[in-house]
Amino acid sequence: MSFVGLFLSGAVLFLNSLMLTGKAEAKSVGVFNLFVGVIQLIIPFYLLMVSGQDHWDLYNYASIFLFGLTYLYVGVTALKELDGRGLGWFCLWVAVIAVVYTLTAIIHFHDAVGALTWGMWAFLWFLFFLSNSLEMKIDHYLGKVAFIQSWVTLTIPSLLYFLGVWNTPVVNQIMLIVLIVSIAYFCISLFKFRLFVPLTHVEKQ
């Protein structure tokens, strides 16, 4: 994936996390989602046009569309105050695709950092599905997960790439530890927030 796209995704997810925790206004954040969503469609289209059209090129660039379309959907939903269930079902579909990317990172690329990153994104999209389509009262937890992921899976990796130190052995080891610690925190917090409760008659936060 283009690291410029990762960088912009970090900004969007950071703002979305603040929106979910009540620290930013939804329509204002929705506008920024639209801006970056459009950019995240232009970037992969351009990369596809100048690529050799190899199947792995298509595989990599297709992932950028997942982010771009999500941001556009979030932005329109927030600005128009639409029912979020359609967005939630779309996020479930993307979560399933993200699982495929996770398995491919493990089996084909033997990339532990990439696999953990895609696994965390799959979890995040799944949480958006639970919040929007099943109307679980998890916005506070979802906001915390989004906040952490905005830094450890998007902003920091892109900055390290810009600095020319991404994929060096030391950085890989550090990022592996950071991702594992983050996942452990998410798992511990599941019990703290008691998310796995009956879904019926649960009002959305």
ZATI-718588 format. One record per residue (C-alpha): residue in one letter; residue number from 1; chain; x negated, y negated, z negated. Coordinates in nm, 2 decimals, decimal comma. Example, Ala and Ser with C-alpha at 12.3 -4.5 7.8 and 13.67 -1.06 7.14 Angstrom:
ZATI-718588
+------+-----+------+--------+--------+--------+
| code | pos | unit |     px |     py |     pz |
+------+-----+------+--------+--------+--------+
|    A |   1 |    A |  -1,23 |   0,45 |  -0,78 |
|    S |   2 |    A |  -1,37 |   0,11 |  -0,71 |
+------+-----+------+--------+--------+--------+
//
This chain:
ZATI-718588
+------+-----+------+--------+--------+--------+
| code | pos | unit |     px |     py |     pz |
+------+-----+------+--------+--------+--------+
|    M |   1 |    A |   0,00 |   0,00 |   0,00 |
|    S |   2 |    A |  -0,11 |  -0,36 |   0,07 |
|    F |   3 |    A |  -0,26 |  -0,50 |  -0,25 |
|    V |   4 |    A |  -0,12 |  -0,83 |  -0,17 |
|    G |   5 |    A |   0,22 |  -0,67 |  -0,19 |
|    L |   6 |    A |   0,12 |  -0,52 |  -0,53 |
|    F |   7 |    A |   0,02 |  -0,86 |  -0,65 |
|    L |   8 |    A |   0,35 |  -1,02 |  -0,56 |
|    S |   9 |    A |   0,54 |  -0,72 |  -0,70 |
|    G |  10 |    A |   0,37 |  -0,78 |  -1,03 |
|    A |  11 |    A |   0,51 |  -1,13 |  -1,04 |
|    V |  12 |    A |   0,86 |  -1,02 |  -0,95 |
|    L |  13 |    A |   0,87 |  -0,74 |  -1,20 |
|    F |  14 |    A |   0,73 |  -0,97 |  -1,47 |
|    L |  15 |    A |   1,01 |  -1,22 |  -1,41 |
|    N |  16 |    A |   1,27 |  -0,94 |  -1,39 |
|    S |  17 |    A |   1,15 |  -0,81 |  -1,73 |
|    L |  18 |    A |   1,20 |  -1,15 |  -1,88 |
|    M |  19 |    A |   1,55 |  -1,16 |  -1,73 |
|    L |  20 |    A |   1,64 |  -0,83 |  -1,88 |
|    T |  21 |    A |   1,53 |  -0,94 |  -2,22 |
|    G |  22 |    A |   1,72 |  -1,26 |  -2,20 |
|    K |  23 |    A |   1,42 |  -1,49 |  -2,16 |
|    A |  24 |    A |   1,49 |  -1,60 |  -1,80 |
|    E |  25 |    A |   1,81 |  -1,69 |  -1,62 |
|    A |  26 |    A |   1,94 |  -1,43 |  -1,38 |
|    K |  27 |    A |   2,01 |  -1,65 |  -1,08 |
|    S |  28 |    A |   1,68 |  -1,83 |  -1,10 |
|    V |  29 |    A |   1,49 |  -1,50 |  -1,11 |
|    G |  30 |    A |   1,72 |  -1,37 |  -0,83 |
|    V |  31 |    A |   1,59 |  -1,65 |  -0,60 |
|    F |  32 |    A |   1,23 |  -1,53 |  -0,65 |
|    N |  33 |    A |   1,33 |  -1,17 |  -0,59 |
|    L |  34 |    A |   1,46 |  -1,28 |  -0,25 |
|    F |  35 |    A |   1,14 |  -1,47 |  -0,16 |
|    V |  36 |    A |   0,92 |  -1,18 |  -0,24 |
|    G |  37 |    A |   1,16 |  -0,92 |  -0,10 |
|    V |  38 |    A |   1,14 |  -1,09 |   0,24 |
|    I |  39 |    A |   0,76 |  -1,10 |   0,23 |
|    Q |  40 |    A |   0,76 |  -0,73 |   0,13 |
|    L |  41 |    A |   0,95 |  -0,66 |   0,45 |
|    I |  42 |    A |   0,73 |  -0,87 |   0,67 |
|    I |  43 |    A |   0,40 |  -0,72 |   0,55 |
|    P |  44 |    A |   0,48 |  -0,36 |   0,63 |
|    F |  45 |    A |   0,64 |  -0,45 |   0,96 |
|    Y |  46 |    A |   0,31 |  -0,63 |   1,06 |
|    L |  47 |    A |   0,10 |  -0,34 |   0,92 |
|    L |  48 |    A |   0,30 |  -0,09 |   1,12 |
|    M |  49 |    A |   0,26 |  -0,29 |   1,44 |
|    V |  50 |    A |  -0,12 |  -0,31 |   1,42 |
|    S |  51 |    A |  -0,17 |   0,05 |   1,28 |
|    G |  52 |    A |  -0,25 |   0,36 |   1,48 |
|    Q |  53 |    A |   0,10 |   0,50 |   1,39 |
|    D |  54 |    A |  -0,06 |   0,80 |   1,22 |
|    H |  55 |    A |   0,19 |   0,98 |   0,99 |
|    W |  56 |    A |  -0,01 |   0,87 |   0,68 |
|    D |  57 |    A |   0,00 |   0,51 |   0,80 |
|    L |  58 |    A |   0,38 |   0,54 |   0,81 |
|    Y |  59 |    A |   0,38 |   0,71 |   0,47 |
|    N |  60 |    A |   0,18 |   0,43 |   0,31 |
|    Y |  61 |    A |   0,36 |   0,14 |   0,47 |
|    A |  62 |    A |   0,71 |   0,29 |   0,41 |
|    S |  63 |    A |   0,64 |   0,26 |   0,04 |
|    I |  64 |    A |   0,62 |  -0,12 |   0,07 |
|    F |  65 |    A |   0,98 |  -0,13 |   0,21 |
|    L |  66 |    A |   1,10 |   0,05 |  -0,11 |
|    F |  67 |    A |   0,98 |  -0,25 |  -0,31 |
|    G |  68 |    A |   1,10 |  -0,51 |  -0,07 |
|    L |  69 |    A |   1,45 |  -0,37 |  -0,03 |
|    T |  70 |    A |   1,48 |  -0,34 |  -0,41 |
|    Y |  71 |    A |   1,39 |  -0,70 |  -0,47 |
|    L |  72 |    A |   1,63 |  -0,82 |  -0,20 |
|    Y |  73 |    A |   1,91 |  -0,61 |  -0,35 |
|    V |  74 |    A |   1,83 |  -0,74 |  -0,70 |
|    G |  75 |    A |   1,82 |  -1,09 |  -0,58 |
|    V |  76 |    A |   2,15 |  -1,08 |  -0,39 |
|    T |  77 |    A |   2,32 |  -0,90 |  -0,68 |
|    A |  78 |    A |   2,20 |  -1,16 |  -0,93 |
|    L |  79 |    A |   2,29 |  -1,46 |  -0,71 |
|    K |  80 |    A |   2,63 |  -1,34 |  -0,60 |
|    E |  81 |    A |   2,71 |  -1,18 |  -0,94 |
|    L |  82 |    A |   2,79 |  -0,85 |  -0,77 |
|    D |  83 |    A |   2,88 |  -0,53 |  -0,93 |
|    G |  84 |    A |   2,55 |  -0,36 |  -1,00 |
|    R |  85 |    A |   2,65 |   0,00 |  -0,94 |
|    G |  86 |    A |   2,55 |   0,00 |  -0,58 |
|    L |  87 |    A |   2,21 |  -0,13 |  -0,68 |
|    G |  88 |    A |   2,18 |   0,15 |  -0,94 |
|    W |  89 |    A |   2,26 |   0,42 |  -0,69 |
|    F |  90 |    A |   2,00 |   0,28 |  -0,45 |
|    C |  91 |    A |   1,75 |   0,28 |  -0,73 |
|    L |  92 |    A |   1,83 |   0,65 |  -0,80 |
|    W |  93 |    A |   1,75 |   0,73 |  -0,43 |
|    V |  94 |    A |   1,42 |   0,53 |  -0,46 |
|    A |  95 |    A |   1,34 |   0,71 |  -0,78 |
|    V |  96 |    A |   1,37 |   1,05 |  -0,60 |
|    I |  97 |    A |   1,14 |   0,92 |  -0,32 |
|    A |  98 |    A |   0,89 |   0,80 |  -0,58 |
|    V |  99 |    A |   0,88 |   1,15 |  -0,73 |
|    V | 100 |    A |   0,77 |   1,28 |  -0,38 |
|    Y | 101 |    A |   0,50 |   1,01 |  -0,37 |
|    T | 102 |    A |   0,39 |   1,12 |  -0,72 |
|    L | 103 |    A |   0,36 |   1,49 |  -0,61 |
|    T | 104 |    A |   0,18 |   1,39 |  -0,29 |
|    A | 105 |    A |  -0,07 |   1,19 |  -0,49 |
|    I | 106 |    A |  -0,14 |   1,50 |  -0,70 |
|    I | 107 |    A |  -0,13 |   1,78 |  -0,44 |
|    H | 108 |    A |  -0,27 |   1,61 |  -0,13 |
|    F | 109 |    A |  -0,48 |   1,31 |  -0,25 |
|    H | 110 |    A |  -0,59 |   1,45 |  -0,59 |
|    D | 111 |    A |  -0,54 |   1,10 |  -0,72 |
|    A | 112 |    A |  -0,45 |   1,10 |  -1,10 |
|    V | 113 |    A |  -0,42 |   0,73 |  -1,12 |
|    G | 114 |    A |  -0,20 |   0,71 |  -0,82 |
|    A | 115 |    A |   0,02 |   1,00 |  -0,94 |
|    L | 116 |    A |   0,07 |   0,84 |  -1,29 |
|    T | 117 |    A |   0,14 |   0,51 |  -1,12 |
|    W | 118 |    A |   0,41 |   0,65 |  -0,89 |
|    G | 119 |    A |   0,55 |   0,85 |  -1,18 |
|    M | 120 |    A |   0,59 |   0,54 |  -1,39 |
|    W | 121 |    A |   0,76 |   0,36 |  -1,10 |
|    A | 122 |    A |   1,00 |   0,66 |  -1,05 |
|    F | 123 |    A |   1,08 |   0,63 |  -1,42 |
|    L | 124 |    A |   1,15 |   0,26 |  -1,39 |
|    W | 125 |    A |   1,38 |   0,29 |  -1,09 |
|    F | 126 |    A |   1,56 |   0,57 |  -1,27 |
|    L | 127 |    A |   1,61 |   0,34 |  -1,57 |
|    F | 128 |    A |   1,76 |   0,08 |  -1,33 |
|    F | 129 |    A |   2,00 |   0,35 |  -1,22 |
|    L | 130 |    A |   2,10 |   0,43 |  -1,58 |
|    S | 131 |    A |   2,15 |   0,06 |  -1,66 |
|    N | 132 |    A |   2,35 |  -0,04 |  -1,34 |
|    S | 133 |    A |   2,54 |   0,27 |  -1,23 |
|    L | 134 |    A |   2,59 |   0,46 |  -1,56 |
|    E | 135 |    A |   2,61 |   0,13 |  -1,75 |
|    M | 136 |    A |   2,39 |   0,25 |  -2,04 |
|    K | 137 |    A |   2,30 |  -0,02 |  -2,29 |
|    I | 138 |    A |   1,92 |  -0,01 |  -2,23 |
|    D | 139 |    A |   1,84 |  -0,35 |  -2,09 |
|    H | 140 |    A |   1,60 |  -0,43 |  -2,38 |
|    Y | 141 |    A |   1,41 |  -0,11 |  -2,34 |
|    L | 142 |    A |   1,42 |  -0,14 |  -1,96 |
|    G | 143 |    A |   1,28 |  -0,50 |  -2,00 |
|    K | 144 |    A |   0,99 |  -0,37 |  -2,21 |
|    V | 145 |    A |   0,91 |  -0,10 |  -1,96 |
|    A | 146 |    A |   0,92 |  -0,34 |  -1,67 |
|    F | 147 |    A |   0,70 |  -0,59 |  -1,85 |
|    I | 148 |    A |   0,43 |  -0,34 |  -1,92 |
|    Q | 149 |    A |   0,44 |  -0,19 |  -1,57 |
|    S | 150 |    A |   0,42 |  -0,54 |  -1,41 |
|    W | 151 |    A |   0,07 |  -0,56 |  -1,56 |
|    V | 152 |    A |  -0,07 |  -0,21 |  -1,57 |
|    T | 153 |    A |   0,06 |  -0,08 |  -1,24 |
|    L | 154 |    A |   0,07 |  -0,39 |  -1,02 |
|    T | 155 |    A |  -0,10 |  -0,71 |  -1,14 |
|    I | 156 |    A |  -0,42 |  -0,57 |  -1,29 |
|    P | 157 |    A |  -0,48 |  -0,31 |  -1,01 |
|    S | 158 |    A |  -0,44 |  -0,58 |  -0,74 |
|    L | 159 |    A |  -0,67 |  -0,82 |  -0,92 |
|    L | 160 |    A |  -0,93 |  -0,55 |  -0,96 |
|    Y | 161 |    A |  -0,90 |  -0,47 |  -0,59 |
|    F | 162 |    A |  -0,95 |  -0,84 |  -0,51 |
|    L | 163 |    A |  -1,26 |  -0,84 |  -0,73 |
|    G | 164 |    A |  -1,40 |  -0,54 |  -0,54 |
|    V | 165 |    A |  -1,42 |  -0,31 |  -0,84 |
|    W | 166 |    A |  -1,10 |  -0,10 |  -0,78 |
|    N | 167 |    A |  -1,16 |   0,28 |  -0,74 |
|    T | 168 |    A |  -1,50 |   0,26 |  -0,91 |
|    P | 169 |    A |  -1,56 |   0,55 |  -1,15 |
|    V | 170 |    A |  -1,55 |   0,33 |  -1,47 |
|    V | 171 |    A |  -1,24 |   0,15 |  -1,36 |
|    N | 172 |    A |  -1,07 |   0,47 |  -1,27 |
|    Q | 173 |    A |  -1,14 |   0,61 |  -1,62 |
|    I | 174 |    A |  -1,02 |   0,30 |  -1,79 |
|    M | 175 |    A |  -0,70 |   0,28 |  -1,58 |
|    L | 176 |    A |  -0,63 |   0,65 |  -1,64 |
|    I | 177 |    A |  -0,64 |   0,58 |  -2,02 |
|    V | 178 |    A |  -0,43 |   0,27 |  -1,99 |
|    L | 179 |    A |  -0,16 |   0,45 |  -1,79 |
|    I | 180 |    A |  -0,15 |   0,75 |  -2,03 |
|    V | 181 |    A |  -0,12 |   0,52 |  -2,33 |
|    S | 182 |    A |   0,16 |   0,33 |  -2,16 |
|    I | 183 |    A |   0,35 |   0,65 |  -2,08 |
|    A | 184 |    A |   0,31 |   0,76 |  -2,44 |
|    Y | 185 |    A |   0,45 |   0,43 |  -2,56 |
|    F | 186 |    A |   0,75 |   0,47 |  -2,32 |
|    C | 187 |    A |   0,82 |   0,82 |  -2,46 |
|    I | 188 |    A |   0,79 |   0,71 |  -2,82 |
|    S | 189 |    A |   1,02 |   0,42 |  -2,76 |
|    L | 190 |    A |   1,28 |   0,65 |  -2,61 |
|    F | 191 |    A |   1,34 |   0,78 |  -2,96 |
|    K | 192 |    A |   1,32 |   0,44 |  -3,12 |
|    F | 193 |    A |   1,59 |   0,30 |  -2,89 |
|    R | 194 |    A |   1,79 |   0,62 |  -2,90 |
|    L | 195 |    A |   1,86 |   0,61 |  -2,53 |
|    F | 196 |    A |   1,98 |   0,97 |  -2,49 |
|    V | 197 |    A |   2,32 |   0,92 |  -2,63 |
|    P | 198 |    A |   2,66 |   1,01 |  -2,47 |
|    L | 199 |    A |   2,71 |   0,78 |  -2,17 |
|    T | 200 |    A |   3,09 |   0,75 |  -2,21 |
|    H | 201 |    A |   3,23 |   0,43 |  -2,35 |
|    V | 202 |    A |   2,89 |   0,26 |  -2,36 |
|    E | 203 |    A |   2,92 |  -0,10 |  -2,28 |
|    K | 204 |    A |   2,65 |  -0,26 |  -2,07 |
|    Q | 205 |    A |   2,42 |  -0,50 |  -2,25 |
+------+-----+------+--------+--------+--------+
//
